Amino acid sequence: MAHDDTTDRLPDEMTLDELRAEIEEIDRDLVELIARRTYVADTIAEVKADQNLPTTDEQQEQAVMDRAGANAERFEVDANLVKAIFRLLIELNKVEQRESR
């Protein structure tokens, strides 16, 4: 992540334009992370298909959701929001896995 001197200042010391630029950078980073996660999930799908494993792994999904909730608490973010985002990511990955079989 590229940072300039605006990220070393507190948000209340930044202008609206600087804050919006910070959000824009964060949004790019989020999309990059989603792309990385999707690539790894696609690779997992290939391994599952090669090993004739089921698309759905409820234990793994629960572990992901538990980690998401714990990370939300750690960063003081609404756990329901974070879990909803992860549930969406998981469901989208499962749809892609089913369609690729």
C-alpha positions as CSV (number, residue, x, y, z in Angstrom):
1,M,0.0,0.0,0.0
2,A,1.4,3.4,-1.0
3,H,1.2,6.0,1.7
4,D,1.9,9.7,1.5
5,D,2.2,12.3,4.2
6,T,-1.6,12.6,4.6
7,T,-1.8,9.1,6.1
8,D,0.5,10.2,8.9
9,R,-2.1,12.8,10.0
10,L,-5.2,12.2,12.0
11,P,-8.4,12.2,10.0
12,D,-9.6,15.4,11.7
13,E,-6.5,17.1,10.4
14,M,-7.2,16.2,6.8
15,T,-9.2,18.0,4.2
16,L,-12.3,16.4,2.6
17,D,-10.4,15.8,-0.6
18,E,-7.6,14.1,1.3
19,L,-10.0,11.9,3.2
20,R,-11.8,11.0,-0.1
21,A,-8.4,10.1,-1.6
22,E,-7.7,7.9,1.4
23,I,-11.0,6.1,0.9
24,E,-10.2,5.7,-2.8
25,E,-6.9,4.1,-1.9
26,I,-8.5,1.8,0.6
27,D,-11.2,0.8,-1.9
28,R,-8.4,-0.2,-4.4
29,D,-6.7,-2.2,-1.7
30,L,-10.0,-4.0,-0.9
31,V,-10.6,-4.9,-4.5
32,E,-7.0,-6.2,-4.8
33,L,-7.5,-8.4,-1.7
34,I,-10.9,-9.7,-3.0
35,A,-9.1,-10.6,-6.2
36,R,-6.3,-12.4,-4.3
37,R,-8.9,-14.3,-2.2
38,T,-10.9,-15.3,-5.3
39,Y,-7.8,-16.6,-7.0
40,V,-6.9,-18.8,-4.0
41,A,-10.5,-19.9,-3.6
42,D,-10.5,-20.9,-7.3
43,T,-7.3,-22.9,-6.7
44,I,-9.0,-24.6,-3.8
45,A,-11.9,-25.5,-6.0
46,E,-9.5,-27.1,-8.5
47,V,-7.9,-29.2,-5.7
48,K,-11.4,-30.2,-4.5
49,A,-12.4,-31.2,-8.0
50,D,-9.2,-33.2,-8.5
51,Q,-9.7,-35.0,-5.2
52,N,-13.5,-35.5,-5.7
53,L,-14.2,-33.5,-2.6
54,P,-17.6,-31.8,-2.1
55,T,-17.9,-28.1,-2.9
56,T,-19.2,-27.3,0.5
57,D,-17.2,-27.7,3.7
58,E,-19.3,-26.5,6.5
59,Q,-16.6,-26.9,9.1
60,Q,-14.2,-24.7,7.1
61,E,-17.0,-22.2,6.4
62,Q,-17.7,-21.9,10.1
63,A,-14.0,-21.5,10.8
64,V,-13.9,-18.6,8.3
65,M,-16.9,-17.0,9.9
66,D,-15.5,-17.4,13.4
67,R,-12.2,-15.7,12.3
68,A,-14.2,-12.9,10.6
69,G,-16.1,-12.3,13.8
70,A,-12.9,-12.3,15.9
71,N,-11.1,-10.0,13.5
72,A,-14.1,-7.6,13.5
73,E,-13.9,-7.5,17.3
74,R,-10.2,-7.0,17.2
75,F,-10.6,-4.0,14.9
76,E,-13.8,-2.7,16.5
77,V,-15.9,-3.2,13.4
78,D,-19.5,-4.4,13.4
79,A,-19.2,-8.2,13.5
80,N,-22.5,-8.6,11.7
81,L,-21.4,-6.4,8.8
82,V,-18.0,-8.3,8.5
83,K,-19.7,-11.7,8.7
84,A,-22.3,-10.6,6.0
85,I,-19.4,-9.7,3.7
86,F,-17.7,-13.0,4.3
87,R,-20.9,-14.9,3.8
88,L,-21.3,-13.2,0.5
89,L,-17.7,-14.0,-0.5
90,I,-18.2,-17.7,0.5
91,E,-21.5,-18.0,-1.4
92,L,-20.0,-16.5,-4.5
93,N,-17.0,-18.8,-4.4
94,K,-19.4,-21.8,-4.0
95,V,-21.4,-20.8,-7.0
96,E,-18.3,-20.5,-9.1
97,Q,-17.1,-23.9,-7.8
98,R,-20.4,-25.5,-8.7
99,E,-20.5,-23.9,-12.2
100,S,-16.9,-25.1,-12.9
101,R,-17.7,-28.7,-12.2
